[in-house]
């Protein structure tokens, strides 16, 4: 983030820059996730609280990193609440099934609610790893 205090409210342009997301995406997410409630001042100008920014980071991670759909993220929030999403912040691996773990109730819930089979997940992960290695080759 920029030089503002961590507790300071952020404008939509600041949040957009910090999260590397276009402003219209943030406005769209406001319509899809009722939990995102920026304060609106004169002229409809939005000010995001630190909790809003952390929630947006969590939603972004689930959508862009973990491959969730908007409906899938809505379901995660409905089942687990926003507090879990805020705690995990950028690393939402808590909601992503990588292996079965009998010790974790949340992992068990994720497995039972997971629409992708393990073979498809494995294939997707292989494709992702191939893309990452190709990206590294292009960057060099």
N, C-alpha and C positions, 0 to 999 in steps of 0.2 A: 504494500500500500504506500500511499504518499506520506508526507510529513505531518499529517493530522494525528491527533491523539487517537488511540484505539477506540475510545468511547465516543468519538465525534460522529455526528451524522454525516452521511455521504450523499452527494448528488448522484443522479442516474449516470451522468457522464463519468464520474469518478469510479463508480461501481463497474460500469461497462469497461473502463480501461483496466481496472484491477483484475477483473475476471476474464478479460480478453473475449468479451461477448458484445455483440451489437446491442444498442439500446432497445431496439424493437423486440429483441428476444426477451429481455428483462420485462418489458411491458406485457408481452404475450404470456410469460410465466405467471405474472400477476393474475391473469385471467384463469389459468389452469390450477394454480396452487393458492387456495384461500389463506394459507398460512403466511404468505408474503404480503405484508401490509405496510408499505412505506407511508410516511406521513406526507400528505399533500398540502402545500401552502399556496399562496396566491398564484393564480395563473396555472394551477395544476402541477406546479413544480414538485418533484418527488424528493424526499429525503429518507434515506435508508438507515435504520438503526444497525448497530453492530450485529445483533442477532439475525436481522434480515440478510446481511451480507454473508454470515456464516451459513445460513440456511441455503442461500443461493449457491454457495460453494459446494455444499453437500448435494444439492440437486444437480448441479453441473457435473460433479464427479459420477453420480449414478447414471446420468444420461450419456455423457461423453466417454467416460472411462470404463464403466461397467456394462454398458450396452442396454440399459433399461429404456423402456418406452415411457412416455409421459404417464400413461395409465399405470404402468408398473411402479413408477416413483410415487404416484398418488396412493397406490396400494401399500407400499412400504411405509409411507407416512401415516396412513390410516391404521395399520397394524402395529407399528412401533412408536409412533409419535415423532414429533420434531426433536425432542430432547436427544434421542439416540443419534439423529442425523447431525445435530449440533455438536455432540461430543466427538463424533468420528471425523467431522469436518471434511478434509479433502480425501482421506483414506477410508472409503466406505466399503472396504473389503468385508466388513462385518455382515453386509447384506448379500454379498456375492459368494456363491457356493464354489469352492475350489476343491474341497474334499470333505468326506463325511467325518464328523466329529461328534461322538456320542456325548461328550461333555457339554456341548453348547446347545441349549434349547433354541436359540435364535437360528443357528445353522440348521437344525432339524426342521424348523418352520420354513426356512428358505428352500430346503431341499423339497419339501412337500408342495410348496407353492411354485417351484421352478418349472416353467413351461418347456425348457430346453433339455433334451436328453444329454447324458454324459458324453455319448459319442459325438453328437453335434457340437457340444461345448469344446471337446478335445479338438475337433476339426477346426472350429473357429479360432481356438487358441493357437493352433499351428499356423493358420493363415496370418493371424496377428503377428506372431513371431517372425514369419517370413517378411511381412511388410516392415517391421521394425529393422530387420537386418538390411533390407533394401534401402531404407531411409538412411541408415548409417553409412552405407556405401555411397549414396548420393551426397551426403554431407561431407564426406572426405575428399 
